[in-house]
Amino acid sequence: MASSFEKRVKRHVSGRLHDFFVITAPEIERLCHQELTAAPGIGGAPGLAPGGVAFQGKLYDGYIANLYSRTATRILMRIGTIVATRFDRLSKKLSEIPWELYLPFDAARQIHVITHHCRLYHKDAIADILENSIRGRLSGEIAERSAGDAEVISQRILVRGMDDCFQVSVDSSGDLLYKRGLKITGGRAPIRETLAAAILMLAGYTGREPLIDPMCGSGTFSIEAALMGQNIPPGWFRSSFAFMDWPGFRPSQWRHIRNEAEKNFNPAPCPVFASDISQDVCNGLNELVNTHEALRHIQTFQRNFLDLSPADMTCETGVVVINPPYGKRMGVRRESHALIHDIMKKLKSDYRGWKFALVIPERTDIQQIFSGWEFHPIYHGGLKLELLTGRLLS
């Protein structure tokens, strides 16, 4: 028989609808909206919002969004909205939130506060009030932990104040969602997996054509393409999400979601070709490929892109994606400009009929733009860059 606590969790948390907010990197909100709209099982229709995507659903809809979104940074679940101009009212209202139904009693808490145009603007004071309200609600649940207990769970709580209205949310993701659970280390200035997935989407990559990643570095584009080609959700290999430690989490629901996802895996994906001028880089990617069965169709080559012909790898046309060195990675802007010029010359001569994506510092580096080519602003490592996509003329 279910305990009174379990009944409360079901009535107030797992059995009711919640507002979720999906945070994305700038300029890729529409891509995230498209993929969440297509994700299987999400109940509420996602809608675009400043900084991301909003949708309404039950707890398991949040599980699905975390598992399937390739472009999301993290996914928040809204649990309260408070209007307050005095600290005593804020404290009272925060203490009324049934924190014990949302958070594990032994959670290590990370509290983040943002305020704008609020009379209560002292972030540390707001964080202290929030911590005290949580501690007061969870005090009845706290038990002594022995030295042999599992590692303390970490949970992130966010408060966003705007015009004296405070939105309180809990983070359902935990580690940022670009952490797929596959790579342990990255290369120099590695591109995040979420941005790599967005670039592949903008290039028109569907997973049903070959992909060449000729300046592969740590292999982020190749790995994302391999998962997309097999229809493997990006969160498939993660060992944990924050929601797994919530009192309302039901492992049986999570197993069902994963089982349904696995039914749609593609066992015969198109090949992915990765190359780099550095043998050490290729060796590192090869080691990762040999570790994970899902990456076995990635083929690696040690080659300078300017000496590489797509005909050496495939007789079909597909997608070529390039994130060349630039800015601080090149050292001198003149060197970067010259390299991008050589890359474009190589693409136009050898990759006719191919779709392409090329990351560049600024669009002035491209001298000739053809019909159908598009620029997209992207952000990487604090830099605003340009992504050029299109199809090379046959």
VODOZA-731489 format. One record per residue (C-alpha): residue number from 1; x, y, z. Coordinates in pm, whole numbers, plus 32768, in hexadecimal, padded with zeros to 4 digits. Layout:
VODOZA-731489
(pt NUM,(X,Y,Z))
...
***
This chain:
VODOZA-731489
(pt 1,(8000,8000,8000))
(pt 2,(8085,8157,7FA5))
(pt 3,(80F2,8232,80C8))
(pt 4,(8056,8385,8106))
(pt 5,(8198,8425,8087))
(pt 6,(8189,835F,7F40))
(pt 7,(801E,83C8,7F14))
(pt 8,(8082,8536,7F42))
(pt 9,(8197,8514,7E43))
(pt 10,(80A7,8479,7D48))
(pt 11,(7F97,857C,7D84))
(pt 12,(8074,86B2,7D82))
(pt 13,(819A,864F,7CA4))
(pt 14,(8192,8515,7BCC))
(pt 15,(801C,851E,7B89))
(pt 16,(7FF8,8686,7B1B))
(pt 17,(806A,8764,79FE))
(pt 18,(819D,8840,7A21))
(pt 19,(8233,895D,795D))
(pt 20,(838A,8908,78D0))
(pt 21,(8486,89F8,783E))
(pt 22,(8597,8979,7754))
(pt 23,(86CC,8A58,7755))
(pt 24,(8791,8A69,7610))
(pt 25,(88C1,8B20,758D))
(pt 26,(8871,8C66,74D8))
(pt 27,(87ED,8C4A,7373))
(pt 28,(878C,8AD8,7381))
(pt 29,(863D,8AF6,7434))
(pt 30,(857E,8AA4,72F3))
(pt 31,(8645,8965,72BC))
(pt 32,(85FE,88F7,7420))
(pt 33,(848E,8947,73EF))
(pt 34,(8484,8873,72B3))
(pt 35,(8524,8744,7353))
(pt 36,(844E,8753,748E))
(pt 37,(8316,8771,73B8))
(pt 38,(8384,8632,7306))
(pt 39,(83EF,8579,7443))
(pt 40,(830C,844E,748C))
(pt 41,(821B,846A,75AD))
(pt 42,(823E,85D3,7624))
(pt 43,(80DC,8639,767F))
(pt 44,(80D3,87B6,7675))
(pt 45,(8124,8864,752F))
(pt 46,(8277,8913,7556))
(pt 47,(8282,8A88,7517))
(pt 48,(83A0,8B76,74D0))
(pt 49,(8402,8C5C,75EF))
(pt 50,(8524,8D4F,7629))
(pt 51,(865A,8C7C,7669))
(pt 52,(85BF,8B2D,761D))
(pt 53,(8482,8A5F,7600))
(pt 54,(835D,8A39,76F1))
(pt 55,(826E,8915,7708))
(pt 56,(8176,8882,77FC))
(pt 57,(8174,8716,7860))
(pt 58,(818E,8613,7971))
(pt 59,(82D2,859F,7A0F))
(pt 60,(830E,8497,7906))
(pt 61,(82F6,85A2,77F8))
(pt 62,(8422,8641,78A1))
(pt 63,(84D5,84F0,7892))
(pt 64,(848E,84DA,771B))
(pt 65,(850C,863B,76DB))
(pt 66,(8651,85F5,7794))
(pt 67,(8687,84B1,76D6))
(pt 68,(8636,852D,7577))
(pt 69,(86A5,8697,755B))
(pt 70,(87EB,86BC,749E))
(pt 71,(87F8,8838,74B8))
(pt 72,(8779,8881,761A))
(pt 73,(886B,8902,7722))
(pt 74,(8797,88A3,7850))
(pt 75,(8627,8871,78A1))
(pt 76,(857E,8920,79C5))
(pt 77,(8436,88C8,7A6D))
(pt 78,(8376,89F1,7AF7))
(pt 79,(82F2,89BA,7C57))
(pt 80,(827B,8B10,7CC7))
(pt 81,(824C,8C81,7C7B))
(pt 82,(825C,8D7F,7D96))
(pt 83,(8218,8EF4,7D8F))
(pt 84,(82D4,8F9B,7EAB))
(pt 85,(8362,90EF,7F04))
(pt 86,(83C2,9092,806B))
(pt 87,(84A6,8F7F,80E7))
(pt 88,(83AA,8F06,81EA))
(pt 89,(82A6,8EC2,80DB))
(pt 90,(83A8,8E17,7FFF))
(pt 91,(8411,8D3B,8124))
(pt 92,(82A9,8CE0,8176))
(pt 93,(8252,8C83,8010))
(pt 94,(8391,8BBB,7FD7))
(pt 95,(834D,8AF8,8117))
(pt 96,(81F5,8A9A,8093))
(pt 97,(828D,89DE,7F6C))
(pt 98,(828A,8868,7FC3))
(pt 99,(83FC,8839,7F83))
(pt 100,(83F6,86DB,8015))
(pt 101,(8323,866C,7EEA))
(pt 102,(841F,86EF,7DED))
(pt 103,(8578,86BA,7E81))
(pt 104,(8626,8593,7F2B))
(pt 105,(865D,85DF,809B))
(pt 106,(87D6,85A4,8083))
(pt 107,(8810,8681,7F53))
(pt 108,(8939,876A,7F3F))
(pt 109,(8893,88A6,7EBE))
(pt 110,(8916,89A3,7DC4))
(pt 111,(8846,8ADF,7DCC))
(pt 112,(885B,8BDD,7CB1))
(pt 113,(87AB,8D2D,7CC1))
(pt 114,(877A,8E2E,7BAB))
(pt 115,(86BD,8F75,7BE3))
(pt 116,(865E,9093,7AFD))
(pt 117,(858A,91C3,7B5A))
(pt 118,(8539,912E,7CB0))
(pt 119,(8528,91E3,7DFC))
(pt 120,(85B6,90A6,7E93))
(pt 121,(86FB,90A0,7DD1))
(pt 122,(87F7,9015,7ECE))
(pt 123,(8842,8EC0,7E37))
(pt 124,(88F5,8E2F,7F65))
(pt 125,(87D6,8E90,804B))
(pt 126,(86D9,8DEF,7F63))
(pt 127,(87AE,8CB4,7F4D))
(pt 128,(87C7,8CA2,80CB))
(pt 129,(864F,8CC5,80F0))
(pt 130,(8619,8BB4,7FEC))
(pt 131,(8713,8ACC,8096))
(pt 132,(866B,8B01,81E8))
(pt 133,(8513,8ABB,8154))
(pt 134,(858C,8975,80B9))
(pt 135,(8641,890B,81F6))
(pt 136,(850C,894E,82C5))
(pt 137,(8430,8874,81E6))
(pt 138,(852C,875A,81CB))
(pt 139,(858D,8752,833D))
(pt 140,(8492,8641,8384))
(pt 141,(852E,856A,8276))
(pt 142,(869B,8592,82D9))
(pt 143,(8749,845E,835C))
(pt 144,(88AF,8427,83C6))
(pt 145,(898F,83BD,82A8))
(pt 146,(8A9F,82C0,82F0))
(pt 147,(8BF7,82C0,8250))
(pt 148,(8B89,81A3,8170))
(pt 149,(8A62,825E,80DB))
(pt 150,(8A59,82B3,7F69))
(pt 151,(8AE3,83F7,7EE7))
(pt 152,(8A12,8526,7F43))
(pt 153,(8919,857E,7E32))
(pt 154,(8937,86D9,7D9A))
(pt 155,(87FF,8799,7D35))
(pt 156,(87EC,88F1,7C93))
(pt 157,(86D9,89E9,7CEF))
(pt 158,(86AD,8B2A,7C29))
(pt 159,(85FB,8C6C,7C83))
(pt 160,(85C2,8D71,7B76))
(pt 161,(8539,8EBE,7BEA))
(pt 162,(84A3,8FB1,7AF0))
(pt 163,(83DB,90E6,7B57))
(pt 164,(83A2,905B,7CB9))
(pt 165,(8322,8F0E,7C31))
(pt 166,(83FC,8DE2,7C90))
(pt 167,(83F2,8CA4,7BC0))
(pt 168,(846F,8B73,7C80))
(pt 169,(84EA,8A43,7BBE))
(pt 170,(85A3,88FE,7BF6))
(pt 171,(869D,887C,7AF8))
(pt 172,(8637,8727,7A72))
(pt 173,(8779,86EA,79B0))
(pt 174,(889B,86FD,7AA3))
(pt 175,(89D5,8708,79CF))
(pt 176,(89AA,87DF,789A))
(pt 177,(890B,8717,7783))
(pt 178,(8A33,8739,7697))
(pt 179,(8AD3,862F,7771))
(pt 180,(8A5E,84FC,76B4))
(pt 181,(8B13,83F8,7788))
(pt 182,(8BFD,838E,766F))
(pt 183,(8D2D,8474,7666))
(pt 184,(8E0A,8496,7797))
(pt 185,(8EF2,85A4,7715))
(pt 186,(8EE1,86A7,75FF))
(pt 187,(8FDF,873B,7513))
(pt 188,(9054,88A1,74F8))
(pt 189,(8F2E,8993,74FB))
(pt 190,(8E33,8874,74D4))
(pt 191,(8CDF,88CA,744E))
(pt 192,(8BC3,8861,7534))
(pt 193,(8AEF,873D,74C4))
(pt 194,(89AF,880B,74D1))
(pt 195,(8A40,890D,73E2))
(pt 196,(8AD1,87FC,7302))
(pt 197,(8979,875C,72E6))
(pt 198,(88E1,88AF,7290))
(pt 199,(89E6,88E8,7181))
(pt 200,(89A0,8793,70E9))
(pt 201,(882C,87E1,70E5))
(pt 202,(8866,8935,7044))
(pt 203,(893D,888A,6F3C))
(pt 204,(8818,87A6,6EE7))
(pt 205,(88B5,8666,6F6C))
(pt 206,(87AE,8556,6F8D))
(pt 207,(8882,8427,6FE3))
(pt 208,(8824,8389,6E95))
(pt 209,(8958,83FF,6DDA))
(pt 210,(8AD1,83E6,6E10))
(pt 211,(8B74,84EC,6EEB))
(pt 212,(8CDC,8563,6ED7))
(pt 213,(8D78,8612,7003))
(pt 214,(8ECF,866C,6F74))
(pt 215,(8F54,873F,7096))
(pt 216,(8EBF,865D,719D))
(pt 217,(8F89,86B8,72D3))
(pt 218,(8EED,85F3,73F1))
(pt 219,(8DDF,8576,7305))
(pt 220,(8CAE,8631,7385))
(pt 221,(8C08,8656,722F))
(pt 222,(8C51,84EC,71D7))
(pt 223,(8BC3,8469,731D))
(pt 224,(8A89,853C,7305))
(pt 225,(8A58,84CC,719C))
(pt 226,(8A86,8360,7202))
(pt 227,(8975,837D,730A))
(pt 228,(888D,8439,721D))
(pt 229,(88C2,833A,710A))
(pt 230,(885C,821E,71F1))
(pt 231,(873C,82E3,728B))
(pt 232,(87DC,82B9,73E3))
(pt 233,(8763,83C9,74D2))
(pt 234,(887C,84AF,7546))
(pt 235,(883E,845F,76B4))
(pt 236,(8849,82E6,7680))
(pt 237,(89A4,82B3,7714))
(pt 238,(8984,839E,783E))
(pt 239,(898B,82E9,798A))
(pt 240,(88BD,83EC,7A44))
(pt 241,(87D8,8516,7A33))
(pt 242,(876F,85E9,7B5E))
(pt 243,(8605,8574,7B41))
(pt 244,(8671,840F,7B91))
(pt 245,(869E,8474,7CFE))
(pt 246,(8550,8526,7D24))
(pt 247,(844D,8484,7E06))
(pt 248,(835B,847A,7CDE))
(pt 249,(8448,83BB,7BF8))
(pt 250,(83C2,826A,7B86))
(pt 251,(84D3,8185,7AFA))
(pt 252,(83CC,80B2,7A48))
(pt 253,(835E,81E2,797C))
(pt 254,(84C7,822E,7921))
(pt 255,(8502,80C5,78B4))
(pt 256,(83C9,80D4,77DB))
(pt 257,(843C,8218,7735))
(pt 258,(8591,8180,76E9))
(pt 259,(84F7,803C,7668))
(pt 260,(841A,80FF,7579))
(pt 261,(8547,81C8,7501))
(pt 262,(8612,808E,74C3))
(pt 263,(8504,8002,73DC))
(pt 264,(854E,811E,72E9))
(pt 265,(86C8,80F5,72D5))
(pt 266,(8751,80DE,7172))
(pt 267,(883C,7FB1,715B))
(pt 268,(88C8,800F,7003))
(pt 269,(893B,817A,700E))
(pt 270,(89F8,822D,6EFB))
(pt 271,(8B6F,8249,6F34))
(pt 272,(8C17,836A,6FE6))
(pt 273,(8D79,83C4,6F7C))
(pt 274,(8E59,8483,706E))
(pt 275,(8FB6,8501,7021))
(pt 276,(90B4,85EA,70BA))
(pt 277,(9214,8659,7071))
(pt 278,(9282,85DB,71C9))
(pt 279,(92C2,8467,71F7))
(pt 280,(9299,848D,7371))
(pt 281,(913F,8520,733C))
(pt 282,(90DE,8400,7258))
(pt 283,(9163,8303,7351))
(pt 284,(9093,839F,7466))
(pt 285,(8F55,8393,7395))
(pt 286,(8FA1,822E,732A))
(pt 287,(8FBF,81C9,7496))
(pt 288,(8E68,825A,74DC))
(pt 289,(8DD2,81B6,73A7))
(pt 290,(8E56,8064,7413))
(pt 291,(8DC3,8094,756E))
(pt 292,(8C5B,80CE,7502))
(pt 293,(8B9E,7FEE,7411))
(pt 294,(8AC0,8112,73AE))
(pt 295,(8BEF,81C2,7314))
(pt 296,(8C7E,809E,7251))
(pt 297,(8C12,8123,70FD))
(pt 298,(8CF0,8257,712A))
(pt 299,(8E23,822A,704E))
(pt 300,(8F57,82FA,70A1))
(pt 301,(9076,8371,6FC6))
(pt 302,(91B0,8437,7010))
(pt 303,(91B2,8531,6EF2))
(pt 304,(91CE,86A4,6EA8))
(pt 305,(907B,871A,6E2B))
(pt 306,(911B,87D0,6D07))
(pt 307,(91AC,8681,6C91))
(pt 308,(906D,85BA,6CCD))
(pt 309,(8F75,8560,6BBC))
(pt 310,(8E12,84ED,6C0E))
(pt 311,(8E35,83ED,6AF6))
(pt 312,(8F36,833A,6BD0))
(pt 313,(8E1D,82EB,6CC5))
(pt 314,(8CCF,82DD,6C12))
(pt 315,(8C39,82F6,6AB7))
(pt 316,(8AFD,8399,6B43))
(pt 317,(8AC8,8506,6B95))
(pt 318,(8A6F,8564,6CF8))
(pt 319,(8AC7,866A,6DFB))
(pt 320,(8C1D,86FA,6E4E))
(pt 321,(8C3F,87BF,6F92))
(pt 322,(8D72,888C,6FEF))
(pt 323,(8DCF,894D,7129))
(pt 324,(8F29,89D1,70CB))
(pt 325,(901F,8A7F,71B3))
(pt 326,(8FDA,8BF3,71D8))
(pt 327,(901B,8D19,72C0))
(pt 328,(90EE,8CB6,73EB))
(pt 329,(9109,8B54,7365))
(pt 330,(91C0,8BD6,7231))
(pt 331,(9275,8CF4,72D9))
(pt 332,(9269,8DE8,71B6))
(pt 333,(912D,8E57,7100))
(pt 334,(91EA,8E5B,6FB6))
(pt 335,(9236,8CE6,6FDD))
(pt 336,(90CA,8C9C,7029))
(pt 337,(9053,8D5D,6EF8))
(pt 338,(914A,8CA7,6E15))
(pt 339,(90E5,8B51,6E9C))
(pt 340,(8F72,8B92,6E69))
(pt 341,(8FBA,8C08,6D06))
(pt 342,(9072,8ABF,6CC1))
(pt 343,(8F57,89F5,6D5C))
(pt 344,(8E51,8A9D,6C82))
(pt 345,(8F25,8A66,6B4C))
(pt 346,(8F46,88F4,6BA5))
(pt 347,(8DD1,88CF,6BE7))
(pt 348,(8D70,8970,6A9C))
(pt 349,(8E60,8898,69D3))
(pt 350,(8E37,8741,6A7A))
(pt 351,(8CE4,873E,6B2B))
(pt 352,(8BF6,8799,6A12))
(pt 353,(8A93,8732,6A67))
(pt 354,(8AE2,8711,6BDB))
(pt 355,(8A2E,87CB,6CEF))
(pt 356,(8B1E,887D,6DD5))
(pt 357,(8B42,8936,6F1E))
(pt 358,(8C6D,8A16,6F60))
(pt 359,(8CAE,8AD6,70A3))
(pt 360,(8D60,8C22,7069))
(pt 361,(8DB9,8D4F,7144))
(pt 362,(8D03,8E46,7064))
(pt 363,(8C52,8E43,6F17))
(pt 364,(8D4D,8F30,6E77))
(pt 365,(8E35,8E01,6E64))
(pt 366,(8D57,8D76,6D4E))
(pt 367,(8D89,8E2D,6C07))
(pt 368,(8C78,8D94,6B2E))
(pt 369,(8B1D,8D29,6BA3))
(pt 370,(8A42,8C54,6AC2))
(pt 371,(88C8,8C40,6AB7))
(pt 372,(8848,8B5A,6BC6))
(pt 373,(896C,8B92,6CB1))
(pt 374,(890D,8C18,6E07))
(pt 375,(89BE,8CB8,6F2F))
(pt 376,(8952,8C60,7091))
(pt 377,(89D6,8D10,71CA))
(pt 378,(8A5B,8C19,72CD))
(pt 379,(8B0C,8C38,741C))
(pt 380,(8C35,8B60,747B))
(pt 381,(8D19,8B8D,75A6))
(pt 382,(8CA1,8CF1,75E1))
(pt 383,(8CE0,8D51,7476))
(pt 384,(8BD4,8DBC,7381))
(pt 385,(8C1D,8D07,723D))
(pt 386,(8B78,8CC9,70EE))
(pt 387,(8B08,8B7C,7061))
(pt 388,(8AF4,8B65,6EE9))
(pt 389,(8A18,8A4E,6E5D))
(pt 390,(899C,89EE,6D07))
(pt 391,(89D4,8900,6BE5))
(pt 392,(8B07,8915,6B09))
(pt 393,(8AB6,8940,6999))
(pt 394,(8AD2,8802,68C9))
***
